[in-house]
């Protein structure tokens, strides 16, 4: 007999990581939190614009837009971390209760 409160498996964390690397905010969209992804995109654009105005003229493209690249990297880490947490919680809930599987030994209280 199956339990009625089983939840579907969350997206694979590596899929979320790959999507977040290829297209900013897509990892958050896959996870179902598109507003969080849009917030990261907004700050990515704003900080890229600010660092482009502040950076010296002889700086490289990455140097001129370093603020945007910083937020981009943080958004990748955030999406992957959220995916890993959701996956670990799902695995933990799906595992059978192993507290009483110690051969009759009561757990320490």
N, C-alpha and C positions, 0 to 999 in steps of 0.2 A: 504494500500500500504506500502510495507516495504522499508526501506532506503537501498541504495546500499553500504553505507559505514559502515555497522555494522561489527564489528570484533568478532571473536569467543571468547568465555569465556577463560580467562587465567586459568592455573591449580589452583586447590584449595590450598590455603596457608598451610593448615594442611597436605595435601598430600606431599607438598614440604618439610615441616618440618620433617615429618616422614621419608621420603627418605633420607634427609640430616643427620638425626641421625643414621639411619641404615648403610648407606654407604656414606663415605665422597665424596663430589663433585657430587653425584647423584641428589641432589636438583638443582644445577646449570645446570645440563644436562637437567632436566625436564623443566627448565625455558628457555632453548635455549641459554645458555651462557656457553658452555663447556670449553672454554678457561679460563674463570674466575675460574671454578672449578679445572682445572689442575694447575693453579697458586697457589691456596690454597693447593692442594696436594703437590706441589713442596716445598713450604715453610714449610708445615707440616713435611715432611721428613727431610728437612735440619735442622730445629730447634730441632726436636727430636734427630737427630744425634749430634748436638752441645751440647745440654744439657746432653746427655748420656756421652759425653767426659768430661764435666765440673763437673758433679754431683759427690758427694762422693760415694765410693763403697758400703756403707751400706744403701744407699737410696733405697726406694721402686721402683717398676717398673714405677709407675706414676711419682714419683719424678725424676727418671732418664730421663724420656721423657716428662717432663712438657711443654717444648716449643712446641712440636708437639700437645699435648692436648690443649694448648692455641689456636693455629691456628685452630684446629678442632672445638673448641667451637665458634670461630669467624666466621668460614665458615658456621656453622649451623645458627647463627644469621643473617649473610649476606643473605643467601638464603631465609630465612623466611621473612626478611624485604623486599627484592626485590619482593617476591611473594605477600606480603600484599599491597605494593605500586601498583603493576600492577593490582591487583584485585580491589583496591579502585578506581583507574583511570577508569577501565572498568565499574564499577558500576556507577560512576559519569557520564560517557559519555552515558551510556544506559538510565539513568533517564531522564524523560521529562523535558524540560526547565520550571522551576517553578518561574521565575522572575515576570511574569505577572499574577500569580495565586492569587494575594492578593486582588482581588475584585476591580480592577481598580485603586488602589493606586499606584502612580508612585514610583519607588525606589529612595532612597536618592542619590543625586549627590554632 
